[in-house]
Amino acid sequence: MDLPLLALLVLTGCVDLLVSIAPGSNNIPDANGNHKDDGSEDSRRSHRTFQQEGVALSEPPFFDLTVPTNLTGLVGKTAYLNCRVKNLGNRTVSWVRHRDIHLLTVGRYTYTSDQRFEAVHSPHTEDWTLRIRYPQRKDSGLYECQISTTPPMGHSMYLTVVEPETDIIGGPNLYIHEGSTINLTCVVKFAPEPPSSVIWSHNHGVINFDSPRGGISLVTEKGPVTSSRLLIQKAGPSDDGDYTCDPASANPATVRVHILNGNAPCSGLTPCLLPPTSEPEPTPVVENASAAPVVSTLPPCTTAPGARCCPGC
């Protein structure tokens, strides 16, 4: 290029034109000064990148609604509330507890004196998680994930914190006829994990399945709901008393087993059937003495020919 022409271009401010016609340039302007795509891959890639960045910058942030919003936590086991935000840009994400309108976290910083609450976020991800260590039942309720737009955008989640439950089916009192099989089923629900062991005891002593008595067996099935079934064959007077199911990861449960002989009163669940010729006086029975007294009048069991008692008597 001649030096006079170069000087003329500089003086007239046609720097863009100078660059566009530089050696090796494929981006040549048309007669109106507009740059045309020469069809090269580099040119198309640059154009696409510009378009994508322009769209991303123009879109407002929004929540990923596929993330679960009804969550169940377990007492004592860390709970996680996850909020996924798209196109956050330079905005921040906060967590608010609705119960007392308490600001818990802003960005990755915690704004509460309760150190059980903590914000968790990994760089270059869209997830902003509220972590609650050692949750209690009082932590149940509504939590909101907020984006610092004007006005703020919010997305609510409900956390239910449950406590492990242990229950022996049919308790707290069971009535078993002498010579029958004692069948006790213990159910464990809402445990952080299936209990590693379930220990049964009788009158505060751990049951020995290899004792000379024999006829004692145990079947345990572990899972989200764990069941442990204790079977004692040919129940006798020595089997009367308290039976306790004690899971490793939950509170124990106790049931009282009453061994009834042929002359003992029925449990009161179903009236006894007696011979038509025998009409003994009803015997008062107090059921579940630990609760409010409930008195029912039931005929006693009898050994008269043709008589039979209610189930479990």
QUIKA-V575745 format. One record per residue. RES is the residue in one small letter. OMEGA is omega in radians with two decimals (none if undefined). NEAR is the number of other C-alpha atoms within 8 Angstrom. D_LAST is the distance of its C-alpha to the last C-alpha in whole Angstrom. Layout:
{{RES;OMEGA;NEAR;D_LAST} {RES;OMEGA;NEAR;D_LAST}}
This chain:
{{m;3.14;4;116} {d;3.14;5;119} {l;3.10;6;119} {p;3.12;6;121} {l;3.11;8;118} {l;3.13;9;115} {a;3.13;8;117} {l;-3.14;8;117} {l;-3.14;11;113} {v;-3.10;9;112} {l;-3.12;7;115} {t;3.09;6;113} {g;-3.10;6;110} {c;-3.11;9;109} {v;-3.14;8;107} {d;3.13;6;104} {l;3.12;8;106} {l;-3.13;9;108} {v;-3.05;7;104} {s;-3.12;10;103} {i;3.12;9;106} {a;-3.13;7;106} {p;3.11;4;106} {g;-3.13;4;103} {s;3.10;8;102} {n;-3.08;5;100} {n;-3.01;10;99} {i;3.14;10;103} {p;3.07;11;103} {d;-3.08;8;105} {a;3.14;5;108} {n;3.12;5;106} {g;3.13;6;104} {n;-3.13;7;101} {h;-3.13;8;99} {k;3.09;8;98} {d;-3.13;8;95} {d;3.10;8;97} {g;-3.12;6;94} {s;-3.14;7;93} {e;3.13;6;90} {d;-3.13;6;90} {s;3.14;10;91} {r;-3.14;10;88} {r;3.13;8;86} {s;-3.13;8;87} {h;3.13;8;87} {r;-3.13;8;83} {t;3.13;8;83} {f;3.13;8;84} {q;-3.11;8;83} {q;3.14;8;79} {e;3.13;8;80} {g;3.12;8;81} {v;-3.10;8;78} {a;-3.12;8;76} {l;-3.07;8;78} {s;-3.11;6;78} {e;3.09;7;74} {p;3.10;7;72} {p;3.08;9;69} {f;-3.11;8;65} {f;3.01;9;62} {d;-3.04;9;60} {l;3.09;5;57} {t;3.13;4;55} {v;-3.12;8;54} {p;-3.13;6;50} {t;3.05;7;50} {n;-3.00;8;46} {l;3.08;10;45} {t;3.09;8;42} {g;-3.13;12;42} {l;3.12;16;40} {v;3.08;13;40} {g;-3.13;8;42} {k;-3.05;10;43} {t;3.13;11;47} {a;-3.12;11;47} {y;3.03;8;50} {l;-3.02;9;52} {n;3.10;9;54} {c;-3.12;11;57} {r;-3.05;10;60} {v;3.09;12;63} {k;3.07;9;66} {n;-3.09;9;70} {l;-3.12;10;69} {g;-3.12;6;73} {n;3.12;4;74} {r;-3.12;8;71} {t;3.11;9;68} {v;3.14;11;64} {s;3.04;13;62} {w;-3.13;13;59} {v;3.05;13;58} {r;-3.04;12;54} {h;-3.04;10;54} {r;-3.13;7;52} {d;-3.11;5;55} {i;-3.07;7;57} {h;3.07;8;58} {l;-3.06;11;60} {l;-3.10;13;58} {t;2.99;15;61} {v;-3.04;13;64} {g;3.13;8;65} {r;-3.08;8;64} {y;3.14;8;64} {t;-3.10;10;61} {y;3.08;8;62} {t;3.13;9;59} {s;3.11;4;59} {d;-3.03;5;55} {q;3.08;6;56} {r;-3.11;9;52} {f;-3.11;12;54} {e;3.06;12;57} {a;3.14;14;59} {v;3.11;9;59} {h;3.06;9;62} {s;-3.13;6;64} {p;3.09;4;67} {h;3.03;4;68} {t;-3.11;6;65} {e;-3.06;7;64} {d;3.06;10;60} {w;-2.94;12;60} {t;2.99;11;57} {l;3.14;13;55} {r;3.12;13;53} {i;3.12;11;50} {r;3.11;10;49} {y;-3.12;10;46} {p;3.08;15;45} {q;-3.13;10;43} {r;3.13;10;41} {k;3.13;5;44} {d;3.09;9;46} {s;3.08;10;44} {g;-3.04;9;47} {l;3.06;11;50} {y;-3.11;12;53} {e;3.02;12;56} {c;-3.05;13;58} {q;3.04;12;62} {i;-3.03;11;65} {s;3.01;11;68} {t;3.09;7;70} {t;-0.09;5;72} {p;-3.12;5;70} {p;3.04;8;67} {m;-3.09;9;65} {g;3.11;8;61} {h;-3.01;8;58} {s;3.06;9;54} {m;-3.14;12;51} {y;3.14;11;48} {l;3.04;13;46} {t;3.14;12;42} {v;-3.09;14;41} {v;-3.14;10;37} {e;3.11;9;35} {p;-3.13;14;33} {e;3.06;11;29} {t;-3.10;13;26} {d;3.02;9;22} {i;-3.04;14;19} {i;3.09;8;17} {g;-3.11;6;14} {g;0.11;10;15} {p;3.13;9;16} {n;3.08;10;12} {l;-3.11;10;10} {y;-3.06;11;6} {i;3.12;14;6} {h;3.13;12;5} {e;-3.10;12;8} {g;3.11;8;11} {s;3.12;9;9} {t;3.03;10;12} {i;-3.12;11;12} {n;-3.12;8;14} {l;3.13;9;16} {t;3.14;10;19} {c;-3.11;12;21} {v;3.13;13;24} {v;-3.12;14;28} {k;3.04;10;30} {f;3.07;11;34} {a;3.11;14;34} {p;3.09;9;38} {e;3.11;7;38} {p;-3.12;11;35} {p;3.14;12;33} {s;3.12;7;35} {s;3.03;6;32} {v;-3.08;11;28} {i;3.08;8;27} {w;3.07;10;24} {s;3.13;11;23} {h;-3.10;11;21} {n;3.05;7;22} {h;3.07;8;25} {g;-3.13;6;26} {v;-3.09;8;26} {i;3.11;7;24} {n;-3.09;5;26} {f;3.11;7;26} {d;-3.11;5;28} {s;3.12;6;27} {p;-3.13;4;27} {r;-3.13;4;23} {g;3.08;7;23} {g;-3.14;8;21} {i;-3.14;9;21} {s;-3.10;8;22} {l;3.08;8;23} {v;-3.12;7;25} {t;3.09;9;27} {e;-3.07;7;29} {k;3.12;9;32} {g;3.06;7;33} {p;2.96;9;34} {v;-3.10;10;30} {t;3.09;13;29} {s;3.10;11;25} {s;-3.02;12;24} {r;3.13;11;21} {l;3.13;12;19} {l;3.09;12;17} {i;-3.08;11;16} {q;3.06;10;15} {k;-3.10;10;14} {a;3.10;15;12} {g;-3.12;9;13} {p;-3.12;7;14} {s;3.13;5;17} {d;3.10;8;15} {d;3.03;10;13} {g;-3.07;9;16} {d;3.05;11;18} {y;-3.09;13;18} {t;3.04;12;22} {c;-3.04;13;23} {d;3.11;11;27} {p;-3.10;14;29} {a;-3.03;8;33} {s;-3.12;11;34} {a;3.13;12;32} {n;3.14;9;30} {p;3.05;9;27} {a;-3.08;10;23} {t;3.06;11;20} {v;3.12;12;17} {r;3.14;12;14} {v;3.11;13;12} {h;3.09;10;9} {i;-3.03;13;8} {l;3.07;12;6} {n;-3.02;7;8} {g;-3.10;9;8} {n;-3.11;9;10} {a;3.12;9;8} {p;3.11;12;8} {c;-3.10;15;5} {s;3.13;11;6} {g;3.12;10;9} {l;3.13;6;9} {t;-3.13;7;10} {p;3.07;10;10} {c;3.06;12;9} {l;-3.07;8;12} {l;3.07;10;14} {p;-3.11;10;17} {p;-3.07;5;20} {t;-3.07;4;21} {s;3.12;6;19} {e;-3.12;7;19} {p;3.12;6;17} {e;3.11;5;18} {p;3.12;8;16} {t;3.11;9;14} {p;3.10;8;15} {v;3.08;11;13} {v;-3.10;9;15} {e;3.04;9;14} {n;-3.05;10;16} {a;-3.12;7;18} {s;3.11;5;21} {a;3.10;5;21} {a;-3.07;6;23} {p;3.05;9;21} {v;-3.05;7;19} {v;3.07;8;17} {s;3.13;8;15} {t;-3.08;8;15} {l;3.07;13;12} {p;-3.12;12;12} {p;3.01;12;10} {c;-3.11;12;8} {t;3.10;10;11} {t;3.13;8;13} {a;-3.12;6;15} {p;3.09;5;17} {g;-3.10;6;16} {a;2.99;10;12} {r;-3.08;10;9} {c;3.11;11;6} {c;-3.14;13;6} {p;3.12;5;6} {g;-3.12;8;4} {c;none;12;0}}
